[in-house]
Amino acid sequence: MAVALIALDWGTTSLRGWLIAVDGTILDRRAGGPGILAVRDTDFAAAHRRFVDGWPLLPTLASGMIGSKQGWIEAPYVSCPGGFADLAPGLRATLDGALRVVPGIAWQVPGLAPDVMRGEETQIFGALESDDASGLFILPGTHSKWARVTAGRIAAFATFMTGEIFAVLRQHSILGRLMAADAMPDLNAAAFEAGAEVGLNHSDDLLHRLFAVRTLGLFERLSAIDAPSYLSGLLIGAEIAAALQREAVGGSPPTLIGARPLCAAYQRVLAAQGIAARIAGEDVTPRGLWRIARAAGMIG
C-alpha cells in the first residue's frame, strides 16, 4: 500500500507520529517523543529529525502546540466557522520545509472574550463520520471543549478549565489537605456520582459548594481517599450543567473525544441527564491530519 503522509501530534508534553497510506490506513506509529517544552534549546528541527528517523521522506503535517507562539512556527488561528477548506490555506510550513503545521481555531463573539483551540480541531475532524457531518463534540481534559459542528465546519465552541481547576484545588488549596495523596479521581464511583449530582443541580452555586469538599471531610462524611473523586464529580457536573445551558442537545448523540476513563466519567454524568453520548475511537488525531492533508492537496 502506497505511503503518503507522516502525521504528527506535537503537544506541550508529548510527541506522537503515524505513517499513513493514501487511503488513510495507519501503517506505523510512534510515541514518546519530546513535547515542545522538553525540546532542548528549542531545536525543533533536530527533535523532528530524530523522531522520524527511519521513516521515508514524505509530506509531513503536524497539529498541536507546535504551531503556537512557543512552538516551531506559529500558525495563526482561523476564525469560526472553520472547516477543511478554511484550515488548508492556513497551514504554515517551517523554514526548512520539513513539515507543515495546522492552524488553531478561534471563536469570537462581539462583546465577549475570544475562545481558542489548537489541536482539538484535528481530533474533531478525525471523529466526523463524514467530511460534511454535523454534531456536538465534547473533549474532556485540562481545558475541556464543547464544539458544535455544522456541515463539516466547527461553528462555535466553549472552553471549560475543569481539569486544570481540579489539579490546582487538589494540589494547592485547602481542599487538598484532607485528601489522600495517591487517590485517583475515578477511584470511587459512588463519591464521584455524589459530587456530580451536586454539580449538576447547583452549578450556579459552585464556589460555595466547593467548600463542602473540606467540611464533609472535617465531619468524617467524606474519606481522604474518596475526596478527589467527589471533587472531580462536582467540577464535571458543574461543567456539564453550564454547557447544557449554552448548548441544546438534540438529534444524534454527542461524541466524546479523549482519554477513555475520563470520557467514560463524562458519559456517566451525561447519562444521568438522559443524554446518551458515544466515545470516539482512539485514532481520531491521525485520521483528522489525513483529512486535512487531503483537503490541502498534500496527498495525491
Secondary structure, 3 states (H helix, E strand, C coil): CCEEEEEEEECCCEEEEEEEECCCCEEEEEEEEECHHHCHHHCHHHHHHHHHCCCCCCCEEEECHHHCCCCCCCCCCEECCECHHHHHHHCEECCCCCCEECCCEEECCCCCCCEEECCHHHHHHHHCCCCCCCEEEEECCCCEEEEEEECCEEEEEEEECHHHHHHHHHHHCHHHHHCCCCCCCCCCHHHHHHHHHHHHHCHHHHHHHHCHHHHHHHCCCCCCCCHHHHHHHHHHHHHHHHHHHHCCCCCCCCEECCCHHHHHHHHHHHHHCCCCCEECCCCHHHHHHHHHHHHCCCCC
